[in-house]
Amino acid sequence: MWTLDSRWFDVAAFSTLWAVLTVVFGRFEQHKPAWRRLAKFAALLTLLLVLIMLYVWRSGLLEEVTT
C-alpha cells in the first residue's frame, strides 16, 4: 500500500521538511511577501520533481516502475 518510490512520498517528505524549516528559520523571512515565499516553495518543489524524474529516466528505472 505505502511505497517509498512514489512521487507522493517525495512531495510529502519535501513539504514536511519545508514546514519544519519554515518554523525554525521563519524569522529571517518575515520581511518577504507571502506570494514570494509560496512561489519559492512551488519552484523548489517543481525542481525537485524534475530532478527526480531525470534521475529515474537516466538510470533506466522508469521502465521497471511503469511495467
HELIX and SHEET records of a PDB file:
HELIX    1   1 ARG A    7  PHE A   25  1                                  19    
HELIX    2   2 GLY A   26  GLU A   29  5                                   4    
HELIX    3   3 ALA A   34  SER A   59  1                                  26    
HELIX    4   4 LEU A   62  THR A   66  1                                   5    
END                                                                             
